[in-house]
Amino acid sequence: MSASTLNTESLVVDFSRFYILTILYEGPQHGYRILSTFKERTGKVISPSLVYPFLCQLEKKGYVTHSLKTVGAKKKKVFELTTEGLELCRVLFKRFSVLVSVAIEPTLTICTNCGCKIYGGGYKENLNEKEHAFCCVHCAQSYTAELLNNQKTFKKDSKNVFGIESKSFR
Protein backbone atom coordinates (compact mmCIF):
# COMPACT_ATOMS: atom_id res chain seq x y z
CA MET A 1 0.00 0.00 0.00
CA SER A 2 1.35 3.44 -0.92
CA ALA A 3 1.84 6.26 1.56
CA SER A 4 -0.89 8.32 -0.11
CA THR A 5 -3.35 5.41 0.17
CA LEU A 6 -2.56 5.11 3.88
CA ASN A 7 -3.00 8.86 4.34
CA THR A 8 -6.33 8.79 2.48
CA GLU A 9 -7.57 5.85 4.55
CA SER A 10 -6.53 7.63 7.74
CA LEU A 11 -8.42 10.76 6.66
CA VAL A 12 -11.52 8.73 5.82
CA VAL A 13 -11.41 7.08 9.26
CA ASP A 14 -10.96 10.43 11.02
CA PHE A 15 -13.79 12.09 9.09
CA SER A 16 -15.99 9.05 9.68
CA ARG A 17 -15.36 9.39 13.41
CA PHE A 18 -16.10 13.09 13.21
CA TYR A 19 -19.39 12.33 11.46
CA ILE A 20 -20.27 9.67 14.05
CA LEU A 21 -19.92 12.43 16.64
CA THR A 22 -22.30 14.64 14.64
CA ILE A 23 -24.87 11.83 14.57
CA LEU A 24 -24.53 11.32 18.33
CA TYR A 25 -24.78 15.08 18.87
CA GLU A 26 -28.29 14.94 17.41
CA GLY A 27 -29.38 12.58 20.18
CA PRO A 28 -29.08 9.04 21.56
CA GLN A 29 -28.51 6.38 18.90
CA HIS A 30 -27.93 2.63 18.80
CA GLY A 31 -25.06 1.28 16.72
CA TYR A 32 -27.13 0.06 13.79
CA ARG A 33 -28.90 3.43 13.59
CA ILE A 34 -25.50 5.16 13.44
CA LEU A 35 -24.50 2.85 10.58
CA SER A 36 -27.74 3.42 8.65
CA THR A 37 -27.80 7.20 9.25
CA PHE A 38 -24.20 7.43 8.04
CA LYS A 39 -25.11 5.54 4.85
CA GLU A 40 -28.31 7.55 4.25
CA ARG A 41 -26.54 10.88 4.53
CA THR A 42 -23.18 10.16 2.91
CA GLY A 43 -24.04 7.38 0.49
CA LYS A 44 -21.10 5.43 1.93
CA VAL A 45 -21.13 2.25 3.98
CA ILE A 46 -19.18 2.44 7.21
CA SER A 47 -17.82 -0.68 8.83
CA PRO A 48 -19.11 -1.83 12.22
CA SER A 49 -15.44 -2.55 12.99
CA LEU A 50 -14.89 1.21 12.92
CA VAL A 51 -18.07 2.28 14.72
CA TYR A 52 -18.17 -0.03 17.73
CA PRO A 53 -14.51 0.28 18.81
CA PHE A 54 -14.82 4.06 18.44
CA LEU A 55 -17.94 4.06 20.64
CA CYS A 56 -16.02 1.99 23.22
CA GLN A 57 -13.13 4.50 23.13
CA LEU A 58 -15.56 7.37 23.63
CA GLU A 59 -17.18 5.53 26.52
CA LYS A 60 -13.85 4.77 28.22
CA LYS A 61 -12.92 8.44 28.01
CA GLY A 62 -16.25 9.53 29.49
CA TYR A 63 -17.62 11.17 26.33
CA VAL A 64 -20.41 8.61 25.82
CA THR A 65 -22.58 6.38 27.99
CA HIS A 66 -24.82 3.56 26.91
CA SER A 67 -27.99 1.99 28.22
CA LEU A 68 -30.01 -1.03 27.11
CA LYS A 69 -33.32 0.02 25.58
CA THR A 70 -36.01 -1.87 23.76
CA VAL A 71 -36.05 -0.90 20.10
CA GLY A 72 -38.77 -2.77 18.25
CA ALA A 73 -38.66 -6.32 19.61
CA LYS A 74 -34.97 -6.24 20.59
CA LYS A 75 -32.93 -4.73 23.39
CA LYS A 76 -30.15 -2.57 21.98
CA LYS A 77 -27.27 -0.55 23.38
CA VAL A 78 -28.23 3.07 22.93
CA PHE A 79 -25.29 5.49 23.06
CA GLU A 80 -25.59 9.06 24.29
CA LEU A 81 -23.05 11.86 24.61
CA THR A 82 -22.26 12.92 28.17
CA THR A 83 -21.88 16.57 29.15
CA GLU A 84 -18.16 16.23 28.42
CA GLY A 85 -18.95 14.60 25.07
CA LEU A 86 -21.30 17.43 24.11
CA GLU A 87 -18.61 19.96 25.02
CA LEU A 88 -15.99 18.04 23.01
CA CYS A 89 -18.34 18.13 20.00
CA ARG A 90 -19.02 21.85 20.37
CA VAL A 91 -15.27 22.58 20.48
CA LEU A 92 -14.54 20.32 17.48
CA PHE A 93 -17.45 21.69 15.44
CA LYS A 94 -16.49 25.30 16.17
CA ARG A 95 -12.87 24.71 15.19
CA PHE A 96 -13.84 22.82 12.04
CA SER A 97 -16.18 25.64 11.06
CA VAL A 98 -13.41 28.20 11.53
CA LEU A 99 -11.01 26.12 9.41
CA VAL A 100 -13.54 25.88 6.58
CA SER A 101 -14.30 29.61 6.76
CA VAL A 102 -10.62 30.53 6.59
CA ALA A 103 -10.09 28.18 3.64
CA ILE A 104 -13.04 29.64 1.72
CA GLU A 105 -12.43 33.29 2.58
CA PRO A 106 -8.65 33.54 3.09
CA THR A 107 -8.63 37.34 2.88
CA LEU A 108 -10.71 37.61 6.04
CA THR A 109 -9.39 36.98 9.50
CA ILE A 110 -11.60 34.81 11.68
CA CYS A 111 -11.76 35.12 15.46
CA THR A 112 -10.18 31.95 16.86
CA ASN A 113 -12.70 31.87 19.70
CA CYS A 114 -16.13 32.88 18.40
CA GLY A 115 -15.61 32.50 14.66
CA CYS A 116 -16.78 35.99 13.70
CA LYS A 117 -15.18 37.65 10.69
CA ILE A 118 -12.63 40.36 11.45
CA TYR A 119 -12.45 42.87 8.61
CA GLY A 120 -9.89 45.09 10.26
CA GLY A 121 -8.16 45.56 13.56
CA GLY A 122 -8.90 42.90 16.10
CA TYR A 123 -6.62 41.56 18.77
CA LYS A 124 -3.69 39.17 18.28
CA GLU A 125 -2.07 36.96 20.87
CA ASN A 126 0.75 34.40 20.71
CA LEU A 127 -0.23 31.07 22.26
CA ASN A 128 2.17 28.13 22.21
CA GLU A 129 4.40 29.88 19.66
CA LYS A 130 1.51 30.50 17.24
CA GLU A 131 -0.24 33.79 16.56
CA HIS A 132 -4.02 33.74 16.97
CA ALA A 133 -6.45 36.46 15.89
CA PHE A 134 -9.39 37.48 18.07
CA CYS A 135 -12.13 40.02 17.57
CA CYS A 136 -11.62 41.35 21.11
CA VAL A 137 -9.63 40.82 24.30
CA HIS A 138 -12.59 38.98 25.88
CA CYS A 139 -12.52 36.28 23.18
CA ALA A 140 -8.75 35.96 23.68
CA GLN A 141 -9.23 35.43 27.42
CA SER A 142 -12.05 32.94 26.90
CA TYR A 143 -10.09 30.95 24.31
CA THR A 144 -6.96 30.88 26.48
CA ALA A 145 -8.98 29.58 29.44
CA GLU A 146 -10.65 26.94 27.24
CA LEU A 147 -7.28 25.92 25.76
CA LEU A 148 -5.78 25.45 29.22
CA ASN A 149 -8.80 23.42 30.33
CA ASN A 150 -8.63 21.23 27.20
CA GLN A 151 -4.90 20.64 27.66
CA LYS A 152 -5.58 19.42 31.20
CA THR A 153 -8.36 17.13 29.91
CA PHE A 154 -6.30 15.68 27.07
CA LYS A 155 -3.17 15.25 29.21
CA LYS A 156 -4.95 12.53 31.21
CA ASP A 157 -4.12 10.27 28.29
CA SER A 158 -1.28 10.74 25.84
CA LYS A 159 -3.74 10.28 23.00
CA ASN A 160 -7.27 11.50 22.45
CA VAL A 161 -10.08 9.57 20.76
CA PHE A 162 -8.67 10.33 17.31
CA GLY A 163 -5.26 8.88 18.14
CA ILE A 164 -3.60 12.29 17.94
CA GLU A 165 -1.02 13.06 20.60
CA SER A 166 -2.18 15.79 22.93
CA LYS A 167 0.80 18.00 22.07
CA SER A 168 -0.85 18.64 18.69
CA PHE A 169 -3.61 20.57 20.50
CA ARG A 170 -1.17 23.26 21.61
N, C-alpha and C positions, 0 to 999 in steps of 0.2 A: 504494500500500500504506500502511495506517495505521501509526502509531507502535506501537500495541499489537500489531499483527500482526508487525512487525519484532522487537519484544521477545520475543514468543512463539516466533518462529522461532529467535532467538538462544538462548533457553533450551533449546529442543529440541535444537539442535546441541550446546550445552555438555553437556547431560545424556546425549546420545548418545555423546559423546567420553568422558565419565566412565564410561559403561557398557562402552565398548570397552576401557577400562583394566581394568575388573573381569573381563572375559572373558580378557584377556591375563594377568591376575594368576593365573588358574587354571592356566595353562600355555601352552606354545607353540601357536600357531594360524596357519593360513594365512588369507588374506583372505576366501575364500568361506566358510570355517567361521565366521569372525567374523560375517559377514552372516547366515548361517543360524541361528547361536546367538542372535543378537540378535532375529531374527524369532520363533524358537521361544519365547523367554522373555518377550518384550514384546508379541508379536502385531502388531508394527509392522515395516514394511519400511524398512530404512536404505539410503541410496544409496551405491553404490561411490564416487561422487564426494566423499563425506564421509569414508569409511573410508580409502581409499588415500592421499590427501594427508595425513590425520592421522597415519597410520603413518609416512609419509616425514618429517613434522615431528618425530615422536618419535625416529626414527632419527637425524636430523641433530643432535638435542640430546643424543644418547647414552642415551636411555631405552629404546630397543629396538634389537635387531639382527635380521638375517634370514639365513637360509641356505636353499639349494635342497635340497628333500627330495622323494623319490618318494612320492606319495600316490596310491594306486591305480596307474593306468598313466601318470600325468602327474607331471612335476616341478613343484613349487609352491614359492613363497616362503613359508617358515614364519617367523613373527615371534615373538620372545621378549623379555620384559623383561630388561634388564640389572640389575645390582645397584642402580644409581642409579634405574632405573625402578621396581623393587620398593619402594625406599625412598620414592619420590615417591607411589606408590599407598598405602603404609601411612600416610603423612602425610595425604593427601587423604581416605582412608577414615576415619581417626580424627577429623579435623575435621568431616567430614560427619556422622558419628555423633553428635558432641557437639552440632552444630547441631540435629539432629532431636530429640535428648533434651531440649534446652532449650526447643524449640518445644512439645513434648508435655507436659513437666512444668515450666512456667515458674516455679513456686514454689520449685523446688530450684535450688541453684547447682551447676554442674558444673565439675570441675577442668579447666582449659584444657589441661593436659598429658596426664593419664592417663584422663580421662573419668569418674572416679568421682563419685558424688553426694555433695555436701557439705550436710549437714543443718543444721549450725551451725558457727560459727567459721571455720576455714580460714585462708588466707593470701592477701592481695591485693597486687598489684604493678602499677604503672603502666608500660606498655611502649608506646612510640611514641604517647604522649598518650591511651592507652586503658587502662582498668582491667581487669585479668584476675584471676580467682579461681583459687586453687590449693588443693589439700587440705593441702599441706605445703611447706616451704621447698625441699625437694629437687626436687619437681615444678617449682617456679618456676625453679630453677637449670637444670634439664634443658631446660625449654621455652625459656628465654632463650638457651641455647647452641644449640639446634636452630634457633631463629628467626634467630640471627646466621648460622649455617651456610647456611640456606635463602636468606637475603638475598644472601649472597656468590654462591651458585649461580645465582639468578635475575638477578643484576646482570650476568652475562656477556652477556645479551641484554636489550634493553629490554622484550621481551614473552616470556611463557612460552608453552607449547603451547596454552593456551586463548585467547591473544590478549589477556590482561589485563596491563596494565602492572605491572611489578614493585613499584611503589610501593603498590599495593593490598594487598600481602602484609605491610605494616608493621603 
